[in-house]
């Protein structure tokens, strides 16, 4: 069967990998109380269970993406899926915090190998621009679907089985996806990758981990050590950027950022997930702490967000072609701002209506912004460098999600006066949520205005 004939099967297989990665964190959040009761980790250990995966993924994305260009994207996808499956079994069988943390490291390595490979394979297989735009839209919507499906699956498993069972739900998907990938997905790589630079790998990993960890710790604890780590990460990042400009064969092609379209696309991915994950994190707390919802019911309430994303993402290509990148991004960030501001009204009799409307608007706006960004990033890079471009897109996603939870979390913490959400009470929580929602909406509104003013008109978009 020719690649042209089975490209939609390839898209389904790549989306299956992204689905597993997207489900992972939401599954863990639901299972965390049961894990804490069974393994009784320390407070620090509990934080590492949550944070270690994202740190490993963020640190390895650039290396994994560019390595897949060199060694083969299909090979990286299969290896990542297998490693993700092994980590799932280790997590399910863990009888100590140490073993569970080991599984989180393995899962992070697998996730970092899967994510850039999926998008770069889609870039390679879909040669028609319109079909590629539609395929990337489906791929983007899979992330939102996974975030909503995760709590539903985890809630259903926890009602019947032990906490480790939530990690085993990925195994059937992995087995089928790997078998079909071996047969149907073509291999692709950069035919002329140039010289490999190990120092760039070390610098990229150390800088991204330092920045992500520093931001999270600074927002959570405000410690001096966190500030030092953040500054060190920024310095190493500057050294990395300087080195890439000097190398004949850089690990990451930073010349792509010379185009306004590419820079705007990267920022749109980062900022859309900043608003998306930041506010959703607190609304899931609202459902469980004050609504008394079970994990399963919480997942059901997230479905409007996922369904809106599933509807909007595949249409993004047509929207950008009709309106242009400038109008599409300005409009989508404006919609995100309006949707986030709705959550500032929570605390009355119309809460359910507000949540559904806010989720639908947020799902549509964030999906259009993120999908348009992903499309622009992947089409700006030549096919042989697709893995590196995908790594930029995925790193923007990780940084946006981390910044959203960290920065908006610090705003909420300041509003609650250092108390937990449960201890603060309903009134204090809604006051904090209103402030957090309006801050996030303000950031999105400023972004919409900057997109309208800074991005070129349609006839000059590719300059």
LINMO-V285395 format. One record per helix or strand of 3 or more residues. SS is the DSSP state (~ for helix, > for strand). FROM is the first residue (numbers start at 0). TO is the last residue. Records with the same first field share a line. If there is no record, write none. Layout:
# LINMO-V285395
SS->FROM-TO ; FROM-TO
This chain:
# LINMO-V285395
~->6-38 ; 42-70 ; 72-92 ; 96-124 ; 128-157 ; 164-167 ; 170-183 ; 197-219 ; 223-245 ; 253-257 ; 259-289 ; 294-300 ; 302-312 ; 315-322 ; 324-344 ; 350-379 ; 382-415 ; 420-423 ; 425-453 ; 457-459
